[in-house]
Amino acid sequence: MSDLPRWYSQLRWSSPHPIAVLNRSEIPPGAGIYAFTTNTAPLSKENVLYIGKADGAKQTLRTRLSVYFRHFASNRLTSEHSGLEDLARHYQQNPSRLYVRWAGCIMARDIEGSLIFRFDPIYNHKDEYRFGISDDELIPESMLY
């Protein structure tokens, strides 16, 4: 995707981890954003299923992603979080085709909205679009890890 904003290259994405074998201790205990994808290729409109955030105030990446993993393991498909339900269904049908990656960032809320707008994931809902960072902006280095 060649029209990515300036700040996108600053994000330090983890490698894509297959959900089926991910060790929870690999996930950092800080704020950030995460993306569920269908493969290990770079993020694109074709492979991004869902983008979320852990704002650090209430949740860390580790605690937020653990909610998803517990839900996937329980084989329950009901939740008040429709994106979680959609991902659980996807995982049940394709356990070897669900990956997650994350990037540590204190400005998770602002970046999440911009990424949702950019990649338009099928399991995110339109009301989750928020704009807090413009395409020409850079993320202050102190906000990244």
N, C-alpha and C positions, 0 to 999 in steps of 0.2 A: 504494500500500500504506500504509494509514493507521496500522498498528500498528508502525511502525518504531521502533527504540530511540532514545533521546535522542542517543547518540553518532553515529548515522548522518548526521545533518545537518551534522556537523563535517567529514566526508570531502570532500575537494576533488577530485571526479572529473574526469578529462579529458573532452573531448567524445568521443563514439564515433567510432572510426576504422575505415573499411572495410579489412579485411585485405589485399585485393587491391592497394591503392595506398598502404599505410602506409609512411612513411619511418622507418626505424629510429632516426634521429637525433632524432626527435620524442619518443622514450620517455626519461624521466629515468633517470639512472644511480644511482638510490638504491633503498632498500627500499620495499616497498609491496604493494598488493593489485591484482588485475586481474580483470576479468570479460569473458568472451566472450559475446556476445549475438547474437540473430537480427535485431535492428533498432536504430534510434537512440533509441527511446523510453526513458524512465527504467527503471531496473532493476525487474523484476517476476518473479514465478514463471512467467509466460508467455513471457518472452524470454531469461532467463538460461540459458545452456547449461553454463557452467563457471566456477568461481571458483578463483583460485589466489593464491599469494603469492611474493614474493621477499623473503627475510628480511634481506638486506643483509650477512649474515655470509659466506655462500657465493655468493649471487647478487644482482644488482640487477634491477630491472624490465627494463632493456634486455637484459641477458644472458639472463634467464629467458624473456622473450617471443621472443627470437631463436631459441631452441630450437624453439619452436612453428613459427615462420615457415620455418625451414630444413626442418622435417619436412613442412610443407604443400607446399613447393616441390619436394621430392624425390619426391612422389607415393607415398611408402612408407606402408603402413598398419600395419606391425608396429612395436611398441615395447613396452618393459616398463611403460610408463605408459598404462594403458587409457583415461584421459581424453584424452590426446593422440591416441590412435588414433581415438577417437570424433569428436573435433574435426576430424581430418584427413579422415575419411570425410564429415563434414558439409560441409567446405570443398570437397572434390572434387565433391560433388553440388550445392552451392549457393554458389559462390565469391562471389557478390554479396550473400549473406545471412549474412555472418559479420563481426562487428564486435568490437573490443576497446576497452576503456577502463580507466583505472587511477587509483589515488589513492595519493599518497605517504604512507607511514605507517611509523614505526619498529616499532609493535606489530602487524606484519602477521600473524603467526601467530595471535594471539588474535582479531583481527578477521576473518580468513579463516574460522575455524571458526564464528563467529557468523553470518557472511553465508551460509555453506553451509546452516546450520540454517534460516535465515530464508527463503532463496529456493529451497532444495531442487533445485539444478540437475541436469538429467538425466544429465550426464556426470561428476558428482562421485559418489564412493562414500560410503556411510554411515560408514565408518570414519574419514572425514576430519573428522567433527564434533568440534570442541573448543570448550569454553567458557572464555574467559579474560576476558571483559568482560560485565558485566551490563547489562541494558537501561537502567537508570537512571543508569549511569556516564557521565561525559564523558571523552573522550580528552585527556590533558594536551596543551596547545598545542605544547609542545616536541617532541612525538612526531609532529606533522603537518608536511607541507610541500606 
